[in-house]
């Protein structure tokens, strides 16, 4: 898992550098990953459906490391003077 983590961090650093180098403004979506990865288990009275599929989706969402990517972008932007903004994904960039 250390190898996977290192590869992910390297990818985030390289991608962040590419994004920040050519742009003065970088806009990221302010995703609520905690709500996106909430459990589908349900309760005893009303058990959840498709729990295995939801757990696979949660694993895929958390595996991307979106927070780490945002930190990498902000770090690169701090060095180059670019501005990083987050927007509500429902509204989009205006």
N, C-alpha and C positions, 0 to 999 in steps of 0.2 A: 504493500500500500504506500510505502514511502516513495517508491519509484513512480507510482501513479500521481501522487501528490506533487512530486518534483516536476513531472512533465506538465501537469496542469498549471503550476505556477510559472513555468517557463513559457507556456503558451499564452498565459495571461499577460506576462511582461512584454512579449513580442507584439501581441495584438494591441495592447495599450500604447506601445510606442508608435506603431503604425497609425493609430487613430489620432494621437495627439500631435504627431509631427506635422501633418498637413492641415490641421484645423485649429482655428482660434477658439472655437466653441464646440464642446462635445456634450451631447444630450443623451442621457440614459433614462430608462424607465425606472420608476420607483416601485419595484415589485415587492409585494407582500408575500415572501416565501413561506412565512409561518402559516398564513392562511391557506396558501396553495398546497401545502404539504400536510394539512390536518388529516387526522385519521378518519377512515370510513367505517370504523368498527361498529359504531352505533351503541345501543344499550341492550340490556337483557330483554326488555319489553319489545323493542324494535331493533332487531339486529341489522347491521349494514349489509349492503349487497356489493358484489364485485370487490371484495376486500383485497384479494391477491393482486388484482390489476392496479388498484389504487396504490398499494404498497410499492409496486414496480414503478409506477409513475412518480411517486414521492422520491424513490431512490434515484431515478433519472434526473429529477429536478435538482436535488441536493448535490448530485454528482458533478454538475456543471460548475459549481463554485462561483455563483454570480457576485456574491459579496467580495470575494477575493479579486475578481476582475474589476469591480468598481474601485477597490483600494489601489490596484495597480494603475488604473487610469488616473485617479486623483494624484497619485504619487508622481507619475510622469508629467501630468499637467502642472503640478507645482514647480517642476524644474524648468518647463518650457514657457510658463506664463499663460497657458491656455485656461479657459474657463470651463468648468464642468457643472452642468445643471441636471437636476433630476425632475422628471415630469410624471404626472399621473398617467398611467397607461390608458385609462379610459378616455382621457381628453386628448392625448397626443401632444406633439410639439407644435407650438403656434408661433 
